[in-house]
């Protein structure tokens, strides 16, 4: 019997690639997503499409009751989504407090209830700069907490922890991940904006692999200016 | 300025004593409670009364959306609350999967949002036997995860970790905790049942301190039979 693994699936590039990767590794995957008042709830529609593509059941948990204790530009329409590079300090506006611990703890409860022995999330090297709860200093104790939170040990998998965004795109291309079904943009408009931190990072990652991102963008060139400016500042 | 501390407050004996203890220690306390489909939601009314008694704001978070992934005798009316001693193996029916990690992670988000540097919960020695997420093996890595989940360090306080239930009652008596405003029983009826694991444990703890529990019980004597039986089995 295949080992069961609960996978945090946001509908973004990283977690969708993670799902594809774990399926290829032979796991029986149970993706889980969260509605927490993010303005880009559109990503959950994409997550559902990815789950359907891979024929796995997608569980969505409604955490909108937490909206007032999880303020950030991701959840508050009154705060403008900052434009520019992902690692810039103004991107801290997009950090939702303790988001990953909350999601992992609920995913772990779902794992216990579903008799899954693994929980996975797509923390990666590119996230360190801005998200404290993607750092190895956070992941290591969380891994241990998962081992002892129940009668049976649970394992936290973070296979992309040493990868850059470009590395993840390369993995995904090899795994034939249908990236047209993934959504990264923090603005939940018709097309991806191309200007928020996550759009800039995504377009750069595809470019590094000399591959065209299949998603439609409002501005497909802006990211080049941002990267050039950062190089100029270094 | 007093340091701010978010306190998990269920309305039970342990967490109410913890709140009194932390206030006496000089913390500016922000108690937080959770509605997660427990049949003893009555405890939240008691938690609100305790918070009012101490004149601190009480925050209630609605997690009923998680009900289907948090099954236990605490949340499912179809499962009978087991009677007997707290440490008996049938008490595992009352374990809600990963409850403490979920509550601590949300309490931590609330701490970050409220600029509190501490999060406290009333894990104690009596809980080890049955609740995996009250063991030091779980608390130690959680403490470390809290230190690294945000830009600033957060501290997890568990001052009752070496206490028995009777020790906590003794602390509470000295702190003049109004125990009539606390609710422990897993059955949410008019009076506390006196037969569920937590009623038995509570009545025993008061008895060990030669003090009468001010709460009204359906059966105030049953616990003695349970304790005598356990002694007979040892």
Interface residues (C-beta under 8 A of the other chain):
Chain A: X59 X61 X62 X63 X65 X66 X69 X70 X71 X92 X97 X98 X99 X100 X101 X102 X104 X105 X106 X108 X109 X110 X112 X113 X132 X133 X135 X137 X138 X140 X141 X142 X143 X144 X145 X148 X149 X150 X151
Chain B: X59 X61 X62 X63 X65 X66 X69 X70 X71 X92 X97 X98 X99 X100 X101 X102 X104 X105 X106 X108 X109 X110 X112 X113 X132 X133 X135 X137 X138 X140 X141 X142 X143 X144 X145 X148 X149 X150 X151
